[in-house]
Amino acid sequence: EYDTKVIVYIPPLRSDVPRPYDPIEYSDFKNDIESRSLNSGVRFADFEKLVPGPLWGTKDSTAIKGGQELDFMHFQEKGHLLLGQSVVNEVLEAINDF
């Protein structure tokens, strides 16, 4: 057996506009992931609200009308820096708990 530390996290999700997911299903999903993680002795982090709305991007529309639409999966460089630092902090805490 290896003493491998595992970190499971909820990635950032744009929260300043209505989301493309059913709110109850998404909340149930998050709660299930957190519960499974903690019951397995795995470190859990929720970064869902980490990246503010203005740091998110847009993408080509999937509708016939074309144009741009909000992108719920990709954020700009500053958002990546926020996420990267948060992941580093979680890793450092996991190492300190080792």
N, C-alpha and C positions, 0 to 999 in steps of 0.2 A: 504494500500500500504506500502511496505517495502522500505527503502532506501538501497537496495542491490546494491553493485558495482559489475559489471561484466567486466572481462578482456577476450577478445578474442585474441588469438595469432596464428601466423603462426609458426609452429615448425621448428627446425633446419632441413636443408636438405643439404646433401653433395654437395659441389659446386666446388670441384677441379677436377672433371671428368664429362663427359657428363651424364646428368640426364636421368632417364627412363621415363620422361614425355615430352609431346609436349610443347616446350617453350612458345608458344603463348597461348595455353590453360591454362598452369600453371599461367602465368602472368595475364590472364583474371580472373582466379579463385581468385588469391590473391587480385586483385583490387576490385572484387565483395565483398569479405569478408570484406575488409577494408571499402568500401563505406557503406555497410549494417551496420557495427559496428558503424561508426561515425554518420550515419543518425539516429541511434537508441539511441545515447547518451552513447554508450558502449565504454569503453577504448580498444584501439587496439594496439598490439605490433607485430613487425615483427622480429622473431628470426632466420629467414631462414639462414643467413650467420654467425651465432654465433659460431658454432662448426667447427674448422678447419679440413681439410681432414685427417691428421694423427690421429685424435682422433676417427675416425669412425672405424667400425668393418668389418668383413667379415662373410659370412655364407656359408653353404653347397650349392653347385650349384643346380640349378633347371634343368640344362641341362643333357642330357644323359652322357656326358663325365665326369661328376662328378667334384671333386675338390672344390675349394673355389671361391666365387665371392663377389664383393663389396656389402655391406649391406647399403641401403639408409634409413633404418628405425631405426637402433640402433647404438649408439656410446658408447665409453668407459667412465669409471668413471669420468675422468676430464671433459668430455663433459657434463655429468650430473651435475657436480658442476657448470659449466658455466651457464647451463640452469636454475638450481635451484636458483642461485644468481640473475639472470636476472628476474625471476618470482618474487622473493622476492622484488626486487627493484620496479617492477611494482605495486605490492600490497602496498608497503609503499607509493608510489606516489599517488595511489588511495585513501589511507587513509588520506593523507595530503590534498587531494582535497575535502575531505568529508565535 
